[in-house]
Amino acid sequence: MTVAAMTPVKPASNRTPKIIPITKEMESVIFGSLLGDGTISNQWSNTARFQETHCPKQKEYLEWKKKIL
C-alpha cells in the first residue's frame, strides 16, 4: 500500500526540466532510501523519478523524508 506518492507531470517539449540543487542531507536520504525501498526510474528522455513505498505504520517516517526532499 502506498502512503504518499507524487504524480510526475510530463514536461512540455519546449521547457527544460527544473534542476534542483541537492544538499548533503537530501543526498543521504536518497542514498539510504535506495538501499531500502527506494528506486529511481527514467521517466522520459531527460528526466528521472525517485519513488518509494511504505506501509501505513511508517507514514510519519515517510512524511519526514518528504519534508527533506
N, C-alpha and C positions, 0 to 999 in steps of 0.2 A: 504494500500500500504506500502510495506517495503522500507525504505530509505536506510538502510545499514544492512547487515547480514553477519555473519561469518559462513562458512560451516564447520561443525565438520568432523574430519577425524578419522575413527575407528582405535584405536591403535593396532599395531601388537601384537599378543598374547605373544610374548617374551619380550615385552617392558613394563616398568612401566610408567603410565601416569605422566606427568610433574606436580609437585606440586609447585604452585606459592604462595609465601607469600603475604598475603593480608594486605594492610595498612589500617589505620583508615579511610582515605579518600575513599578508594575503598569500604570498608565495608559500609560506609554511603551512597554511591551512589547505591550500590546493594540493601541495605535495603529500601532506598527511592523508588527505581525503583520497588521493589516487592510490595510496597503499591500502585503502579500505574499500568503501562503497562508491567512490567517485570514478567518473570516466570523462574523457574529453573526446568529442567526435567532430569530424569535419562536417560543417553544415552545407556550405556552398563553396564556390571556387576559392574564396579567400577569407572565410570566417570559420570559427570553431565554437563549440558549445561545451561548457562544463556542466555535468549533471550528476546528481546523486540522490538516492532514496534512503529513507529510514522508516522504521516502524513508528506508530503513533507515540510510543513511550519515549522516543527520542526527539519529540517535537521541540522542546526547549533548546536542546543541543543544536538542532538544525537552524533554529532562529538565531542563535548566537553566531553560527557560521555565516548566515545570510547578512547579518549586520557588518561583518568584516569584509565580505566580498561585495 
